Amino acid sequence: MLKGLTVERFQQLGLSFGGAGSSHKLHALVLQAYLQITSESNSLSYELLNQFESSLGFETNIIYFLFQECIYCNGDSNPTNWAAERKRSPEFTSDITKLTNDQKFLFTGEMVFPSMLKDHSELNPLAKLTELLHSQTKWSQIYNLETLKKIKFDELPIVAAMYFDDQYVDFQLGLNDLKYFEFKKFVTNQLFHNGLRVQTDLVLDTLFGIIENGEYI
């Protein structure tokens, strides 16, 4: 059970912003926390800590945590070496004593950090394995650009749902994939990264419709 709430673990709740309705849930959690720490008890309840603990899911989705950075390694490559931690800018500091009066407290997103091995109890035993993965330089080749360039839609129809306001997948980077292989797209700003989960019928019907009828407009 989560006994306390570190600043970094609280920042990681920003991961939820990419899903429809998630920001409202986080707002409700923060409001409850504020009311509890400003009450006579001046502490967070067991129930609320339990809600914070289950909000991220890293401890029940361990493979996600282990390979979050490794999935971008293709063949022989430089080690990931906790890339998000190394590139973390001062604006995302977890030391709240360093925040200036005009500096906002910022949440982090779809990233993993070394502190999670300590803050998330179920990840504690995975420290050695995690460090090994982050130092690995040899990986299987996931894709070959020359092979991808040979893919034609009429031979292998590929369709993709692209969410214009996707927090986790940059829209322009997704469009750049057209340089490497041919696909047709369903573009919308009405859905977020969890579009397939919350609007399964709409997304799948649209994608299959593109295969049968052509480009989505």
RAMO-V170234 format. One record per backbone hydrogen bond with DSSP energy under -0.5 kcal/mol. NH is the residue of the N-H (numbers start at 1). CO is the residue of the C=O. If there is no record, write none. Layout:
nh = [NH	NH]
co = [CO	CO]
This chain:
nh = [3	6	10	11	12	13	14	15	16	17	18	19	22	23	25	26	27	28	29	30	31	32	33	34	35	36	37	38	39	42	43	49	50	51	52	53	54	55	57	60	61	65	66	67	68	68	71	72	73	75	77	81	86	87	88	92	93	96	98	99	103	106	108	111	116	117	118	119	120	121	123	124	124	126	127	130	131	132	133	134	135	135	136	136	139	142	148	149	150	151	155	156	160	162	162	163	164	164	166	170	174	175	176	177	177	178	179	180	181	182	184	186	187	188	193	194	195	197	198	199	203	204	205	206	207	208	209	210	211	212	213	214	216]
co = [1	4	6	7	8	10	11	12	13	14	15	16	19	19	21	22	23	24	25	26	27	28	29	30	31	32	33	34	36	36	36	45	46	47	48	49	50	52	53	57	57	61	62	63	64	65	67	69	70	140	137	134	82	83	85	89	90	94	95	96	100	104	11	109	113	114	115	115	116	119	120	120	121	123	124	126	127	128	129	130	131	132	132	133	137	140	144	145	147	148	152	152	184	160	186	161	162	188	163	168	170	171	172	173	174	175	176	177	177	151	158	160	185	162	18	18	192	194	194	195	199	200	201	202	203	204	205	206	207	208	209	210	185]
